Amino acid sequence: MRTNIELDEGLLAEAFRFSASRSKKALVHEALAAYVAAKKEERRRLSYKERLHQVRSETERLGVRPESHDIVRQDRDTR
């Protein structure tokens, strides 16, 4: 898709210093790919934090002591 956009020349020059890209098009593609990868990683981390929070809430609700987790983990890791 062809798109005409105005880019900040200073920011563009700085981006070129960090990139092996030699054209503006390649640099924009690289930047978009890096942005998407960063957002996917951010979403993955948030998902992990949410699951961890759910597990911790459930263990508190069930009255499981934190030390129990360590015992189960150690047992699992020694097998």
Helices and strands as residue ranges (DSSP letters): H 9-18, H 24-62, H 66-77
